């Protein structure tokens, strides 16, 4: 499960989401309010990314990748084509 692409995407989205939420809490909001019309874009984008990260990690945990079992053939079962 460590190298499942859903886990990687969830980890990246989660880390970017946390960074954006922290940036939103530490930034000068008066300057950003003028640019965005009063919407805290970093906060909402960070929460959205974190939400998608939870969905991807939950999906990977609830539906893990199933590795098919392989069978080995014995020499008696193996018959090459003529």
PyMOL Python script that loads the backbone (N, CA, C, O; Angstrom):
from pymol import cmd

cmd.read_pdbstr("""\
ATOM      1  N   UNK A   1       0.815  -1.193   0.000  1.00  0.00           N
ATOM      2  CA  UNK A   1       0.000   0.000   0.000  1.00  0.00           C
ATOM      3  C   UNK A   1       0.863   1.263   0.000  1.00  0.00           C
ATOM      4  O   UNK A   1       0.378   2.344  -0.336  1.00  0.00           O
ATOM      5  N   UNK A   2       2.110   1.137   0.366  1.00  0.00           N
ATOM      6  CA  UNK A   2       2.974   2.301   0.452  1.00  0.00           C
ATOM      7  C   UNK A   2       3.157   2.969  -0.903  1.00  0.00           C
ATOM      8  O   UNK A   2       3.229   4.196  -0.973  1.00  0.00           O
ATOM      9  N   UNK A   3       3.234   2.199  -1.974  1.00  0.00           N
ATOM     10  CA  UNK A   3       3.476   2.759  -3.295  1.00  0.00           C
ATOM     11  C   UNK A   3       2.207   2.832  -4.145  1.00  0.00           C
ATOM     12  O   UNK A   3       2.288   2.926  -5.370  1.00  0.00           O
ATOM     13  N   UNK A   4       1.064   2.790  -3.518  1.00  0.00           N
ATOM     14  CA  UNK A   4      -0.199   2.966  -4.225  1.00  0.00           C
ATOM     15  C   UNK A   4      -0.310   4.443  -4.628  1.00  0.00           C
ATOM     16  O   UNK A   4      -0.044   5.328  -3.814  1.00  0.00           O
ATOM     17  N   UNK A   5      -0.695   4.706  -5.864  1.00  0.00           N
ATOM     18  CA  UNK A   5      -0.739   6.077  -6.368  1.00  0.00           C
ATOM     19  C   UNK A   5      -1.738   6.919  -5.585  1.00  0.00           C
ATOM     20  O   UNK A   5      -1.551   8.129  -5.455  1.00  0.00           O
ATOM     21  N   UNK A   6      -2.794   6.304  -5.061  1.00  0.00           N
ATOM     22  CA  UNK A   6      -3.770   7.061  -4.277  1.00  0.00           C
ATOM     23  C   UNK A   6      -3.159   7.576  -2.989  1.00  0.00           C
ATOM     24  O   UNK A   6      -3.497   8.667  -2.529  1.00  0.00           O
ATOM     25  N   UNK A   7      -2.260   6.798  -2.403  1.00  0.00           N
ATOM     26  CA  UNK A   7      -1.586   7.225  -1.182  1.00  0.00           C
ATOM     27  C   UNK A   7      -0.651   8.392  -1.479  1.00  0.00           C
ATOM     28  O   UNK A   7      -0.582   9.350  -0.708  1.00  0.00           O
ATOM     29  N   UNK A   8       0.062   8.312  -2.587  1.00  0.00           N
ATOM     30  CA  UNK A   8       0.975   9.395  -2.967  1.00  0.00           C
ATOM     31  C   UNK A   8       0.208  10.695  -3.243  1.00  0.00           C
ATOM     32  O   UNK A   8       0.599  11.763  -2.772  1.00  0.00           O
ATOM     33  N   UNK A   9      -0.876  10.597  -4.002  1.00  0.00           N
ATOM     34  CA  UNK A   9      -1.674  11.785  -4.308  1.00  0.00           C
ATOM     35  C   UNK A   9      -2.274  12.358  -3.033  1.00  0.00           C
ATOM     36  O   UNK A   9      -2.265  13.573  -2.838  1.00  0.00           O
ATOM     37  N   UNK A  10      -2.793  11.502  -2.166  1.00  0.00           N
ATOM     38  CA  UNK A  10      -3.359  11.962  -0.905  1.00  0.00           C
ATOM     39  C   UNK A  10      -2.334  12.652  -0.026  1.00  0.00           C
ATOM     40  O   UNK A  10      -2.633  13.669   0.599  1.00  0.00           O
ATOM     41  N   UNK A  11      -1.127  12.105   0.026  1.00  0.00           N
ATOM     42  CA  UNK A  11      -0.069  12.714   0.848  1.00  0.00           C
ATOM     43  C   UNK A  11       0.334  14.085   0.296  1.00  0.00           C
ATOM     44  O   UNK A  11       0.518  15.034   1.058  1.00  0.00           O
ATOM     45  N   UNK A  12       0.468  14.186  -1.026  1.00  0.00           N
ATOM     46  CA  UNK A  12       0.837  15.472  -1.623  1.00  0.00           C
ATOM     47  C   UNK A  12      -0.261  16.517  -1.443  1.00  0.00           C
ATOM     48  O   UNK A  12       0.015  17.649  -1.046  1.00  0.00           O
ATOM     49  N   UNK A  13      -1.494  16.142  -1.731  1.00  0.00           N
ATOM     50  CA  UNK A  13      -2.594  17.089  -1.553  1.00  0.00           C
ATOM     51  C   UNK A  13      -2.743  17.498  -0.094  1.00  0.00           C
ATOM     52  O   UNK A  13      -3.018  18.661   0.202  1.00  0.00           O
ATOM     53  N   UNK A  14      -2.564  16.552   0.813  1.00  0.00           N
ATOM     54  CA  UNK A  14      -2.667  16.868   2.238  1.00  0.00           C
ATOM     55  C   UNK A  14      -1.576  17.818   2.692  1.00  0.00           C
ATOM     56  O   UNK A  14      -1.843  18.758   3.441  1.00  0.00           O
ATOM     57  N   UNK A  15      -0.351  17.584   2.248  1.00  0.00           N
ATOM     58  CA  UNK A  15       0.737  18.476   2.662  1.00  0.00           C
ATOM     59  C   UNK A  15       0.559  19.871   2.066  1.00  0.00           C
ATOM     60  O   UNK A  15       0.788  20.863   2.757  1.00  0.00           O
ATOM     61  N   UNK A  16       0.153  19.968   0.789  1.00  0.00           N
ATOM     62  CA  UNK A  16      -0.093  21.277   0.191  1.00  0.00           C
ATOM     63  C   UNK A  16      -1.276  21.971   0.887  1.00  0.00           C
ATOM     64  O   UNK A  16      -1.251  23.185   1.089  1.00  0.00           O
ATOM     65  N   UNK A  17      -2.286  21.214   1.243  1.00  0.00           N
ATOM     66  CA  UNK A  17      -3.430  21.793   1.947  1.00  0.00           C
ATOM     67  C   UNK A  17      -3.046  22.352   3.303  1.00  0.00           C
ATOM     68  O   UNK A  17      -3.488  23.441   3.671  1.00  0.00           O
ATOM     69  N   UNK A  18      -2.233  21.628   4.051  1.00  0.00           N
ATOM     70  CA  UNK A  18      -1.786  22.107   5.359  1.00  0.00           C
ATOM     71  C   UNK A  18      -0.930  23.367   5.200  1.00  0.00           C
ATOM     72  O   UNK A  18      -1.060  24.311   5.979  1.00  0.00           O
ATOM     73  N   UNK A  19      -0.054  23.379   4.185  1.00  0.00           N
ATOM     74  CA  UNK A  19       0.782  24.558   3.943  1.00  0.00           C
ATOM     75  C   UNK A  19      -0.072  25.771   3.610  1.00  0.00           C
ATOM     76  O   UNK A  19       0.203  26.869   4.093  1.00  0.00           O
ATOM     77  N   UNK A  20      -1.105  25.588   2.791  1.00  0.00           N
ATOM     78  CA  UNK A  20      -1.968  26.716   2.443  1.00  0.00           C
ATOM     79  C   UNK A  20      -2.775  27.209   3.634  1.00  0.00           C
ATOM     80  O   UNK A  20      -2.966  28.416   3.778  1.00  0.00           O
ATOM     81  N   UNK A  21      -3.252  26.319   4.487  1.00  0.00           N
ATOM     82  CA  UNK A  21      -4.004  26.748   5.674  1.00  0.00           C
ATOM     83  C   UNK A  21      -3.090  27.518   6.628  1.00  0.00           C
ATOM     84  O   UNK A  21      -3.489  28.544   7.179  1.00  0.00           O
ATOM     85  N   UNK A  22      -1.872  27.026   6.820  1.00  0.00           N
ATOM     86  CA  UNK A  22      -0.920  27.743   7.683  1.00  0.00           C
ATOM     87  C   UNK A  22      -0.581  29.103   7.082  1.00  0.00           C
ATOM     88  O   UNK A  22      -0.497  30.096   7.805  1.00  0.00           O
ATOM     89  N   UNK A  23      -0.387  29.157   5.767  1.00  0.00           N
ATOM     90  CA  UNK A  23      -0.123  30.433   5.097  1.00  0.00           C
ATOM     91  C   UNK A  23      -1.283  31.391   5.284  1.00  0.00           C
ATOM     92  O   UNK A  23      -1.078  32.586   5.497  1.00  0.00           O
ATOM     93  N   UNK A  24      -2.488  30.880   5.205  1.00  0.00           N
ATOM     94  CA  UNK A  24      -3.668  31.712   5.387  1.00  0.00           C
ATOM     95  C   UNK A  24      -3.729  32.304   6.789  1.00  0.00           C
ATOM     96  O   UNK A  24      -4.145  33.449   6.967  1.00  0.00           O
ATOM     97  N   UNK A  25      -3.318  31.531   7.777  1.00  0.00           N
ATOM     98  CA  UNK A  25      -3.370  32.013   9.156  1.00  0.00           C
ATOM     99  C   UNK A  25      -2.258  33.014   9.459  1.00  0.00           C
ATOM    100  O   UNK A  25      -2.418  33.857  10.342  1.00  0.00           O
ATOM    101  N   UNK A  26      -1.135  32.939   8.746  1.00  0.00           N
ATOM    102  CA  UNK A  26       0.008  33.786   9.047  1.00  0.00           C
ATOM    103  C   UNK A  26       0.154  35.005   8.136  1.00  0.00           C
ATOM    104  O   UNK A  26       0.985  35.872   8.406  1.00  0.00           O
ATOM    105  N   UNK A  27      -0.624  35.091   7.078  1.00  0.00           N
ATOM    106  CA  UNK A  27      -0.441  36.164   6.107  1.00  0.00           C
ATOM    107  C   UNK A  27      -1.146  37.449   6.541  1.00  0.00           C
ATOM    108  O   UNK A  27      -1.972  37.450   7.453  1.00  0.00           O
ATOM    109  N   UNK A  28      -0.794  38.544   5.859  1.00  0.00           N
ATOM    110  CA  UNK A  28      -1.462  39.821   6.076  1.00  0.00           C
ATOM    111  C   UNK A  28      -2.754  39.820   5.271  1.00  0.00           C
ATOM    112  O   UNK A  28      -2.728  39.928   4.045  1.00  0.00           O
ATOM    113  N   UNK A  29      -3.874  39.699   5.954  1.00  0.00           N
ATOM    114  CA  UNK A  29      -5.147  39.506   5.253  1.00  0.00           C
ATOM    115  C   UNK A  29      -5.660  40.778   4.584  1.00  0.00           C
ATOM    116  O   UNK A  29      -6.447  40.682   3.642  1.00  0.00           O
ATOM    117  N   UNK A  30      -5.256  41.946   5.023  1.00  0.00           N
ATOM    118  CA  UNK A  30      -5.747  43.187   4.408  1.00  0.00           C
ATOM    119  C   UNK A  30      -5.290  43.300   2.959  1.00  0.00           C
ATOM    120  O   UNK A  30      -6.053  43.740   2.099  1.00  0.00           O
ATOM    121  N   UNK A  31      -4.062  42.911   2.687  1.00  0.00           N
ATOM    122  CA  UNK A  31      -3.546  42.970   1.324  1.00  0.00           C
ATOM    123  C   UNK A  31      -4.246  41.957   0.434  1.00  0.00           C
ATOM    124  O   UNK A  31      -4.566  42.260  -0.716  1.00  0.00           O
ATOM    125  N   UNK A  32      -4.489  40.753   0.952  1.00  0.00           N
ATOM    126  CA  UNK A  32      -5.150  39.720   0.158  1.00  0.00           C
ATOM    127  C   UNK A  32      -6.631  40.022  -0.057  1.00  0.00           C
ATOM    128  O   UNK A  32      -7.193  39.660  -1.091  1.00  0.00           O
ATOM    129  N   UNK A  33      -7.264  40.679   0.907  1.00  0.00           N
ATOM    130  CA  UNK A  33      -8.687  41.017   0.752  1.00  0.00           C
ATOM    131  C   UNK A  33      -8.917  41.943  -0.433  1.00  0.00           C
ATOM    132  O   UNK A  33      -9.927  41.829  -1.126  1.00  0.00           O
ATOM    133  N   UNK A  34      -7.997  42.846  -0.664  1.00  0.00           N
ATOM    134  CA  UNK A  34      -8.121  43.764  -1.809  1.00  0.00           C
ATOM    135  C   UNK A  34      -8.028  42.985  -3.111  1.00  0.00           C
ATOM    136  O   UNK A  34      -8.774  43.261  -4.050  1.00  0.00           O
ATOM    137  N   UNK A  35      -7.112  42.006  -3.180  1.00  0.00           N
ATOM    138  CA  UNK A  35      -6.904  41.247  -4.405  1.00  0.00           C
ATOM    139  C   UNK A  35      -8.031  40.265  -4.699  1.00  0.00           C
ATOM    140  O   UNK A  35      -8.370  40.044  -5.862  1.00  0.00           O
ATOM    141  N   UNK A  36      -8.612  39.679  -3.667  1.00  0.00           N
ATOM    142  CA  UNK A  36      -9.583  38.598  -3.864  1.00  0.00           C
ATOM    143  C   UNK A  36     -11.024  38.999  -3.572  1.00  0.00           C
ATOM    144  O   UNK A  36     -11.926  38.170  -3.693  1.00  0.00           O
ATOM    145  N   UNK A  37     -11.254  40.238  -3.195  1.00  0.00           N
ATOM    146  CA  UNK A  37     -12.617  40.672  -2.928  1.00  0.00           C
ATOM    147  C   UNK A  37     -13.147  40.181  -1.596  1.00  0.00           C
ATOM    148  O   UNK A  37     -14.356  39.996  -1.451  1.00  0.00           O
ATOM    149  N   UNK A  38     -12.294  39.969  -0.635  1.00  0.00           N
ATOM    150  CA  UNK A  38     -12.721  39.577   0.703  1.00  0.00           C
ATOM    151  C   UNK A  38     -12.762  38.085   0.958  1.00  0.00           C
ATOM    152  O   UNK A  38     -13.162  37.660   2.042  1.00  0.00           O
ATOM    153  N   UNK A  39     -12.363  37.283  -0.007  1.00  0.00           N
ATOM    154  CA  UNK A  39     -12.373  35.821   0.153  1.00  0.00           C
ATOM    155  C   UNK A  39     -10.961  35.371   0.524  1.00  0.00           C
ATOM    156  O   UNK A  39      -9.993  35.775  -0.119  1.00  0.00           O
ATOM    157  N   UNK A  40     -10.840  34.548   1.544  1.00  0.00           N
ATOM    158  CA  UNK A  40      -9.537  34.012   1.934  1.00  0.00           C
ATOM    159  C   UNK A  40      -9.256  32.777   1.067  1.00  0.00           C
ATOM    160  O   UNK A  40      -9.601  31.651   1.426  1.00  0.00           O
ATOM    161  N   UNK A  41      -8.628  33.022  -0.070  1.00  0.00           N
ATOM    162  CA  UNK A  41      -8.417  31.983  -1.074  1.00  0.00           C
ATOM    163  C   UNK A  41      -7.509  30.879  -0.555  1.00  0.00           C
ATOM    164  O   UNK A  41      -7.775  29.701  -0.795  1.00  0.00           O
ATOM    165  N   UNK A  42      -6.445  31.236   0.150  1.00  0.00           N
ATOM    166  CA  UNK A  42      -5.529  30.221   0.663  1.00  0.00           C
ATOM    167  C   UNK A  42      -6.223  29.279   1.639  1.00  0.00           C
ATOM    168  O   UNK A  42      -5.979  28.073   1.623  1.00  0.00           O
ATOM    169  N   UNK A  43      -7.081  29.824   2.482  1.00  0.00           N
ATOM    170  CA  UNK A  43      -7.804  28.982   3.437  1.00  0.00           C
ATOM    171  C   UNK A  43      -8.729  28.006   2.723  1.00  0.00           C
ATOM    172  O   UNK A  43      -8.721  26.812   3.023  1.00  0.00           O
ATOM    173  N   UNK A  44      -9.527  28.506   1.780  1.00  0.00           N
ATOM    174  CA  UNK A  44     -10.494  27.641   1.103  1.00  0.00           C
ATOM    175  C   UNK A  44      -9.815  26.637   0.185  1.00  0.00           C
ATOM    176  O   UNK A  44     -10.250  25.489   0.096  1.00  0.00           O
ATOM    177  N   UNK A  45      -8.758  27.052  -0.498  1.00  0.00           N
ATOM    178  CA  UNK A  45      -8.030  26.105  -1.345  1.00  0.00           C
ATOM    179  C   UNK A  45      -7.342  25.050  -0.496  1.00  0.00           C
ATOM    180  O   UNK A  45      -7.320  23.876  -0.864  1.00  0.00           O
ATOM    181  N   UNK A  46      -6.776  25.456   0.644  1.00  0.00           N
ATOM    182  CA  UNK A  46      -6.129  24.501   1.546  1.00  0.00           C
ATOM    183  C   UNK A  46      -7.112  23.508   2.123  1.00  0.00           C
ATOM    184  O   UNK A  46      -6.819  22.315   2.194  1.00  0.00           O
ATOM    185  N   UNK A  47      -8.282  23.985   2.539  1.00  0.00           N
ATOM    186  CA  UNK A  47      -9.295  23.068   3.075  1.00  0.00           C
ATOM    187  C   UNK A  47      -9.816  22.121   1.992  1.00  0.00           C
ATOM    188  O   UNK A  47     -10.085  20.951   2.262  1.00  0.00           O
ATOM    189  N   UNK A  48      -9.956  22.630   0.770  1.00  0.00           N
ATOM    190  CA  UNK A  48     -10.386  21.770  -0.341  1.00  0.00           C
ATOM    191  C   UNK A  48      -9.368  20.688  -0.652  1.00  0.00           C
ATOM    192  O   UNK A  48      -9.722  19.526  -0.855  1.00  0.00           O
ATOM    193  N   UNK A  49      -8.099  21.078  -0.688  1.00  0.00           N
ATOM    194  CA  UNK A  49      -7.039  20.085  -0.943  1.00  0.00           C
ATOM    195  C   UNK A  49      -6.971  19.067   0.183  1.00  0.00           C
ATOM    196  O   UNK A  49      -6.795  17.875  -0.069  1.00  0.00           O
ATOM    197  N   UNK A  50      -7.108  19.523   1.414  1.00  0.00           N
ATOM    198  CA  UNK A  50      -7.072  18.600   2.541  1.00  0.00           C
ATOM    199  C   UNK A  50      -8.271  17.644   2.489  1.00  0.00           C
ATOM    200  O   UNK A  50      -8.146  16.467   2.828  1.00  0.00           O
ATOM    201  N   UNK A  51      -9.428  18.154   2.062  1.00  0.00           N
ATOM    202  CA  UNK A  51     -10.602  17.293   1.911  1.00  0.00           C
ATOM    203  C   UNK A  51     -10.390  16.212   0.860  1.00  0.00           C
ATOM    204  O   UNK A  51     -10.738  15.052   1.080  1.00  0.00           O
ATOM    205  N   UNK A  52      -9.820  16.589  -0.280  1.00  0.00           N
ATOM    206  CA  UNK A  52      -9.519  15.601  -1.317  1.00  0.00           C
ATOM    207  C   UNK A  52      -8.480  14.597  -0.846  1.00  0.00           C
ATOM    208  O   UNK A  52      -8.537  13.423  -1.211  1.00  0.00           O
ATOM    209  N   UNK A  53      -7.529  15.054  -0.035  1.00  0.00           N
ATOM    210  CA  UNK A  53      -6.516  14.139   0.514  1.00  0.00           C
ATOM    211  C   UNK A  53      -7.166  13.095   1.408  1.00  0.00           C
ATOM    212  O   UNK A  53      -6.797  11.921   1.363  1.00  0.00           O
ATOM    213  N   UNK A  54      -8.121  13.509   2.211  1.00  0.00           N
ATOM    214  CA  UNK A  54      -8.836  12.567   3.072  1.00  0.00           C
ATOM    215  C   UNK A  54      -9.597  11.552   2.235  1.00  0.00           C
ATOM    216  O   UNK A  54      -9.642  10.371   2.577  1.00  0.00           O
ATOM    217  N   UNK A  55     -10.199  12.010   1.130  1.00  0.00           N
ATOM    218  CA  UNK A  55     -10.928  11.099   0.243  1.00  0.00           C
ATOM    219  C   UNK A  55      -9.971  10.080  -0.381  1.00  0.00           C
ATOM    220  O   UNK A  55     -10.277   8.887  -0.400  1.00  0.00           O
ATOM    221  N   UNK A  56      -8.829  10.525  -0.886  1.00  0.00           N
ATOM    222  CA  UNK A  56      -7.884   9.613  -1.523  1.00  0.00           C
ATOM    223  C   UNK A  56      -7.308   8.612  -0.528  1.00  0.00           C
ATOM    224  O   UNK A  56      -7.208   7.425  -0.840  1.00  0.00           O
ATOM    225  N   UNK A  57      -6.929   9.068   0.662  1.00  0.00           N
ATOM    226  CA  UNK A  57      -6.368   8.152   1.661  1.00  0.00           C
ATOM    227  C   UNK A  57      -7.447   7.175   2.135  1.00  0.00           C
ATOM    228  O   UNK A  57      -7.177   5.988   2.319  1.00  0.00           O
ATOM    229  N   UNK A  58      -8.666   7.677   2.332  1.00  0.00           N
ATOM    230  CA  UNK A  58      -9.761   6.793   2.720  1.00  0.00           C
ATOM    231  C   UNK A  58     -10.060   5.758   1.652  1.00  0.00           C
ATOM    232  O   UNK A  58     -10.324   4.597   1.966  1.00  0.00           O
ATOM    233  N   UNK A  59     -10.021   6.166   0.403  1.00  0.00           N
ATOM    234  CA  UNK A  59     -10.236   5.247  -0.714  1.00  0.00           C
ATOM    235  C   UNK A  59      -9.163   4.164  -0.729  1.00  0.00           C
ATOM    236  O   UNK A  59      -9.463   2.990  -0.942  1.00  0.00           O
ATOM    237  N   UNK A  60      -7.924   4.557  -0.504  1.00  0.00           N
ATOM    238  CA  UNK A  60      -6.826   3.575  -0.489  1.00  0.00           C
ATOM    239  C   UNK A  60      -6.958   2.620   0.691  1.00  0.00           C
ATOM    240  O   UNK A  60      -6.611   1.445   0.573  1.00  0.00           O
ATOM    241  N   UNK A  61      -7.453   3.103   1.822  1.00  0.00           N
ATOM    242  CA  UNK A  61      -7.604   2.231   2.994  1.00  0.00           C
ATOM    243  C   UNK A  61      -8.810   1.299   2.870  1.00  0.00           C
ATOM    244  O   UNK A  61      -8.748   0.136   3.266  1.00  0.00           O
ATOM    245  N   UNK A  62      -9.910   1.824   2.314  1.00  0.00           N
ATOM    246  CA  UNK A  62     -11.130   1.013   2.215  1.00  0.00           C
ATOM    247  C   UNK A  62     -11.095   0.023   1.060  1.00  0.00           C
ATOM    248  O   UNK A  62     -11.700  -1.045   1.155  1.00  0.00           O
ATOM    249  N   UNK A  63     -10.409   0.345  -0.019  1.00  0.00           N
ATOM    250  CA  UNK A  63     -10.318  -0.526  -1.187  1.00  0.00           C
ATOM    251  C   UNK A  63      -8.863  -0.770  -1.549  1.00  0.00           C
ATOM    252  O   UNK A  63      -8.383  -0.240  -2.551  1.00  0.00           O
ATOM    253  N   UNK A  64      -8.145  -1.567  -0.752  1.00  0.00           N
ATOM    254  CA  UNK A  64      -6.722  -1.786  -1.060  1.00  0.00           C
ATOM    255  C   UNK A  64      -6.541  -2.563  -2.355  1.00  0.00           C
ATOM    256  O   UNK A  64      -7.443  -3.266  -2.811  1.00  0.00           O
ATOM    257  N   UNK A  65      -5.368  -2.423  -2.928  1.00  0.00           N
ATOM    258  CA  UNK A  65      -5.043  -3.111  -4.173  1.00  0.00           C
ATOM    259  C   UNK A  65      -4.927  -4.607  -3.884  1.00  0.00           C
ATOM    260  O   UNK A  65      -4.238  -5.015  -2.949  1.00  0.00           O
ATOM    261  N   UNK A  66      -5.597  -5.405  -4.681  1.00  0.00           N
ATOM    262  CA  UNK A  66      -5.554  -6.854  -4.525  1.00  0.00           C
ATOM    263  C   UNK A  66      -4.527  -7.418  -5.506  1.00  0.00           C
ATOM    264  O   UNK A  66      -4.663  -7.264  -6.720  1.00  0.00           O
ATOM    265  N   UNK A  67      -3.522  -8.057  -4.974  1.00  0.00           N
ATOM    266  CA  UNK A  67      -2.490  -8.666  -5.812  1.00  0.00           C
ATOM    267  C   UNK A  67      -2.957 -10.075  -6.174  1.00  0.00           C
ATOM    268  O   UNK A  67      -3.212 -10.882  -5.280  1.00  0.00           O
ATOM    269  N   UNK A  68      -3.074 -10.387  -7.459  1.00  0.00           N
ATOM    270  CA  UNK A  68      -3.543 -11.726  -7.832  1.00  0.00           C
ATOM    271  C   UNK A  68      -2.500 -12.785  -7.475  1.00  0.00           C
ATOM    272  O   UNK A  68      -1.293 -12.564  -7.573  1.00  0.00           O
ATOM    273  N   UNK A  69      -3.012 -13.935  -7.060  1.00  0.00           N
ATOM    274  CA  UNK A  69      -2.112 -15.032  -6.730  1.00  0.00           C
ATOM    275  C   UNK A  69      -1.649 -15.711  -8.018  1.00  0.00           C
ATOM    276  O   UNK A  69      -2.428 -15.874  -8.957  1.00  0.00           O
ATOM    277  N   UNK A  70      -0.391 -16.100  -8.051  1.00  0.00           N
ATOM    278  CA  UNK A  70       0.135 -16.794  -9.217  1.00  0.00           C
ATOM    279  C   UNK A  70       0.329 -18.264  -8.873  1.00  0.00           C
ATOM    280  O   UNK A  70       0.647 -18.613  -7.736  1.00  0.00           O
ATOM    281  N   UNK A  71       0.137 -19.101  -9.853  1.00  0.00           N
ATOM    282  CA  UNK A  71       0.351 -20.529  -9.655  1.00  0.00           C
ATOM    283  C   UNK A  71       1.598 -20.945 -10.411  1.00  0.00           C
ATOM    284  O   UNK A  71       1.913 -20.388 -11.462  1.00  0.00           O
ATOM    285  N   UNK A  72       2.288 -21.905  -9.882  1.00  0.00           N
ATOM    286  CA  UNK A  72       3.485 -22.402 -10.562  1.00  0.00           C
ATOM    287  C   UNK A  72       3.135 -23.692 -11.285  1.00  0.00           C
ATOM    288  O   UNK A  72       2.352 -24.507 -10.796  1.00  0.00           O
ATOM    289  N   UNK A  73       3.723 -23.857 -12.440  1.00  0.00           N
ATOM    290  CA  UNK A  73       3.477 -25.062 -13.231  1.00  0.00           C
ATOM    291  C   UNK A  73       4.612 -26.057 -13.002  1.00  0.00           C
ATOM    292  O   UNK A  73       5.775 -25.678 -12.868  1.00  0.00           O
ATOM    293  N   UNK A  74       4.257 -27.303 -12.960  1.00  0.00           N
ATOM    294  CA  UNK A  74       5.280 -28.338 -12.878  1.00  0.00           C
ATOM    295  C   UNK A  74       5.675 -28.749 -14.294  1.00  0.00           C
ATOM    296  O   UNK A  74       4.994 -28.387 -15.254  1.00  0.00           O
ATOM    297  N   UNK A  75       6.737 -29.481 -14.431  1.00  0.00           N
ATOM    298  CA  UNK A  75       7.205 -29.894 -15.751  1.00  0.00           C
ATOM    299  C   UNK A  75       6.208 -30.809 -16.453  1.00  0.00           C
ATOM    300  O   UNK A  75       6.156 -30.835 -17.683  1.00  0.00           O
ATOM    301  N   UNK A  76       5.421 -31.555 -15.692  1.00  0.00           N
ATOM    302  CA  UNK A  76       4.436 -32.454 -16.307  1.00  0.00           C
ATOM    303  C   UNK A  76       3.281 -31.641 -16.927  1.00  0.00           C
ATOM    304  O   UNK A  76       2.699 -32.046 -17.933  1.00  0.00           O
ATOM    305  N   UNK A  77       2.966 -30.504 -16.318  1.00  0.00           N
ATOM    306  CA  UNK A  77       1.846 -29.674 -16.833  1.00  0.00           C
ATOM    307  C   UNK A  77       2.278 -28.819 -18.027  1.00  0.00           C
ATOM    308  O   UNK A  77       1.436 -28.390 -18.816  1.00  0.00           O
ATOM    309  N   UNK A  78       3.538 -28.579 -18.161  1.00  0.00           N
ATOM    310  CA  UNK A  78       4.038 -27.724 -19.228  1.00  0.00           C
ATOM    311  C   UNK A  78       4.244 -28.525 -20.500  1.00  0.00           C
ATOM    312  O   UNK A  78       5.043 -29.460 -20.545  1.00  0.00           O
ATOM    313  N   UNK A  79       3.507 -28.139 -21.532  1.00  0.00           N
ATOM    314  CA  UNK A  79       3.694 -28.807 -22.826  1.00  0.00           C
ATOM    315  C   UNK A  79       3.918 -27.720 -23.864  1.00  0.00           C
ATOM    316  O   UNK A  79       2.987 -26.975 -24.169  1.00  0.00           O
ATOM    317  N   UNK A  80       5.106 -27.604 -24.410  1.00  0.00           N
ATOM    318  CA  UNK A  80       5.373 -26.543 -25.395  1.00  0.00           C
ATOM    319  C   UNK A  80       4.637 -26.816 -26.700  1.00  0.00           C
ATOM    320  O   UNK A  80       4.337 -27.959 -27.044  1.00  0.00           O
ATOM    321  N   UNK A  81       4.360 -25.747 -27.406  1.00  0.00           N
ATOM    322  CA  UNK A  81       3.704 -25.867 -28.711  1.00  0.00           C
ATOM    323  C   UNK A  81       4.692 -26.439 -29.720  1.00  0.00           C
ATOM    324  O   UNK A  81       5.878 -26.110 -29.691  1.00  0.00           O
ATOM    325  N   UNK A  82       4.195 -27.310 -30.626  1.00  0.00           N
ATOM    326  CA  UNK A  82       5.100 -27.905 -31.635  1.00  0.00           C
ATOM    327  C   UNK A  82       5.505 -26.927 -32.703  1.00  0.00           C
ATOM    328  O   UNK A  82       6.256 -27.281 -33.611  1.00  0.00           O
TER     329      UNK A  82
END
""", "prot")
cmd.dss("prot")
cmd.show_as("cartoon", "prot")
cmd.util.cbc("prot")
cmd.orient("prot")
